[in-house]
Amino acid sequence: MKRLSILGSTGSIGKQTLDVVRSNKDKFEVRAISAHSNVDLLLKQILEFKPGYVCVFDEDACIRLKEMIPDDIDVEVLGGMDGLKAISTLDDIDILLTAVVGMIGLVPTVSAIEKGIDIALANKETLVTAGKLVTELAKEKGVKILPVDSEHSAIFQALQGERYENIEKVILTASGGPFRGMKKEELVDVTKKEALKHPNWSMGDKITIDSSTLMNKGLEVIEAKWLFDVDYDQIDVVVHPQSIIHSMVQFKDSSIIAQLGCPDMRLPIQYALGYPDRIENTGLGRVNFSDVATLTFEKPDTEVFPCLSLAYECLKRGGTYCAALNSANEILVGKFLEDKIGFYDIPYYIEKVLENHMSIENPTVDDILEIDRWSREFVENLLAE
């Protein structure tokens, strides 16, 4: 029985994680959960899973939740960043699943690693902004970082029984998002409604927009560098519209191992939580190759989708460029979802941030948080002008 703490239990990954727990009640126990402000759903989760601890990041929502919980429910309610750190470092948890979106995930994840707690990682920002710091700390503390993203989970699975020094390259697959095959002039005036229509995956709004710009793939390239100890020029991206091959590893002897499956996030979530065991789950779909018939591959169009090139460039430059890229993208996606900027304003303003960024070679967590603040403020000032 593995005891879990889940950061972001009301989001897309968090809800699917709890679905995995429902299917494996004899294998997992939920000790703590958290949400930003969705206390209505959080209360339902408390009543069903009966965690000992819960955290609500938003202060007002935290007060509201305390008033909503029935008197006969024994749960400690915490709030803010201190609350997230507290439920990430509990003495009686075996694994922390970080499913929050954004920089909010960095500090509690680092706190858990310092405590020696294994991480099931779905929060991209942790490795994108602080990959060197986090992976070095994990090695020092003997902590496993288990990838939850379907692409990184596929690579992780393909590497079981293999030595990382035999990797020639890792090949990340991309669905191509809702705008695959379109020309630049066709995308100038696209709306958030169109961008949110992902053809294969069910994800949160922010990640879905990142998928439409291919920034999501760029962030995954950065994560792959730190997860699998490879250089930027050992990471390829290929568009695979069917989303059946989730990623591949090519070895020095030219052999390629791929991981395949239906596009269902519950599979990589379950693999990370159950590792090193594979858990039977009849509720997950099976690939029928007679129905699939054809698997196709295309080169990504970085002229139409420049965010992917920007991510590669930041990884090549090193230092804190990836942190600046991430924060700028995060706030710009938010502006796009609020209908305040256009689709191509996202890469345009990211480039402006990178042109003005003063990189730090070996940043601390505080340095990264300061860069996050600067990057957001810089974007806000550009937009105001």
C-alpha positions, 0 to 999 in steps of 0.5 A, a space after each residue: 500500500 503506497 501512501 500518496 500526497 497529490 498536489 493539484 487534485 482538482 485539475 485534469 491530472 489530479 482527477 485522473 490520478 484519483 481515478 487510478 486510485 479508485 481502480 486500485 484501492 488495495 494499492 494506494 492510500 490518499 493521505 493529502 490533497 490540494 487545490 488552488 481554489 476549487 473547494 466544491 470539487 475538493 470537498 467531494 474528494 475529501 468525503 470520498 478519499 478521506 485524506 488526513 490533510 488538505 491544502 487550499 492555496 487561495 486564502 479566501 477559498 481556504 476559509 470557505 472550505 473550513 466552513 463547508 467540511 462536516 463536523 464528523 470529518 477528521 481532516 486538517 485544512 492548511 493554506 498557501 505555500 506553507 500548506 503545500 510544503 507541509 503536505 509535500 513533506 509529511 512523515 507518512 507519505 511514500 510518494 508526492 504527485 505534483 500535478 499543479 500547473 505553473 511555478 507554484 509547484 517548484 518549492 513544494 517539490 524541492 521540499 519533498 526531495 530534501 525530505 527524501 520523498 519520491 516524486 511522480 512529476 507532472 509539473 513541467 515547470 519544476 524541471 524546465 526552470 530548475 532542472 540542474 538544481 532539482 536533478 542534482 538534489 534528487 541524486 544527493 538525496 537518493 530520490 526517484 523522479 518518476 515522469 508522469 507526462 506520457 512522452 517522458 513516461 514512454 522514454 522511461 519505460 523504453 529505458 528499463 533494463 538499459 544504460 543511459 550512456 547507450 542512448 543515441 537520441 530520444 524521440 518525442 512524439 507530438 500530435 501536432 495539436 489542433 492546427 497541424 498542417 495549417 499555414 502561418 497566415 491561417 493562424 493569425 486570428 485563431 481564437 482560444 476556442 479553436 486552440 482548445 480543441 485538441 484532437 486526441 488528449 483531454 488536458 487542462 486549458 494551459 497545457 492545451 494552448 501550449 500544445 497548439 503552439 508546440 510550446 508544450 513539446 518545447 518544454 518537454 524537450 527541456 524536461 527530457 534533457 534533465 530526466 535522461 541526462 542527454 544533450 539538446 542535440 540528442 533530442 528530436 521531435 516528430 509529429 505523430 497525429 495518431 498519438 499511439 507511439 508516445 515516444 521512442 529511444 534510439 540507441 548507439 547500435 541503431 536499435 529503436 525502442 518505442 512505447 505504444 498505447 491508447 492516448 489516456 493519461 491514466 496509464 503513465 500516472 499508474 505506471 509512475 505510482 506503481 513503479 517498478 511494478 506494472 498494475 493490471 487495469 482493465 479500465 484502460 483501453 487497448 490498441 487494436 492495430 487493425 483499427 489504427 491501420 496506419 501510423 504516420 510521422 511528420 517533421 514539425 514546422 518551426 516556422 509556423 510554430 516558433 515556440 519549439 525553436 525558442 525552447 531549443 535555443 534556451 536549452 542551448 544557451 543554458 543558465 536561466 533562459 529556460 526559466 525566463 521562457 517558461 514564466 513569459 509563456 505562462 503569463 502570455 498563455 493566460 492573456 491569450 485565454 483572457 482574449 487580451 492577445 493574439 496567437 502569435 503574440 505568445 512567441 513574439 513577446 517571449 522573444 522580447 523577454 529572452 532578448 532582455 534576460 540577464 542569465 544566471 549560470 548556477 541559480 538558487 531556488 530564490 534566483 529562479 523565483 526572482 526571474 519568474 517575478 521579473 519575467 512576468 513583470 516585464 511582459 506586463 510592462 510590454 503589454 501596457 506599452 
